[in-house]
Amino acid sequence: MSSKTRKGLLVAGAVAVLGAGGGAIAVATSESGDDDATERAITGSALQRASEAALEHTGGGSVTDTEVGDEESYYEVEVTGDDGGQQDVQLDRDFNVVSSEDDSDTEEDED
């Protein structure tokens, strides 16, 4: 067997092994049922603009999570206030606030 043929077989075998492993990962991810796996974070200049709009709306805090293509709006920015409370700010494509929701878990405090 020539070295060229042997090299070709080694490459083909490596591709097959990697392909099988990648398939297993894809199956495990899709079967996990985790919605976070499909979320896409806001990036680039859109992140800067969305963060500024959300922080202006909430009066400050820290951006702790973002999402493009949220089920409620085009952008979603989660802001955590100095008191630890969280608020989800929904923005349209032009970075206008369309709604916001207190995302803090207050039920535990009532018990």
Residue pairs with C-beta under 8 A, 6 or more apart in sequence:
29 37
39 67
40 67
40 68
40 69
41 47
41 65
41 66
41 67
41 68
42 50
42 66
42 67
42 68
42 75
42 77
46 68
46 75
47 66
49 95
50 66
50 75
50 77
50 91
50 95
51 63
51 66
51 77
52 95
53 77
53 89
53 91
53 95
53 96
53 97
54 63
54 77
54 79
54 89
54 91
54 97
55 61
55 63
55 79
57 89
57 97
57 100
58 79
58 81
58 87
58 89
58 100
60 81
60 82
61 79
61 80
61 81
61 82
61 87
62 79
62 80
63 77
63 78
63 79
64 78
64 79
64 80
64 86
65 77
65 78
66 75
66 76
66 77
66 78
67 75
67 76
68 74
68 75
70 76
70 90
72 90
72 99
73 90
73 91
73 92
73 98
73 99
74 91
74 92
74 93
75 90
75 91
75 92
75 93
75 95
76 88
76 89
76 90
76 91
77 88
77 89
77 91
78 86
78 87
78 88
78 89
78 103
79 86
79 87
79 88
79 89
80 86
81 87
84 104
85 102
85 104
86 102
86 103
86 104
87 100
87 101
87 102
87 103
87 104
88 100
88 101
88 103
89 97
89 99
89 100
90 97
90 98
90 99
90 100
90 101
91 97
91 98
92 98
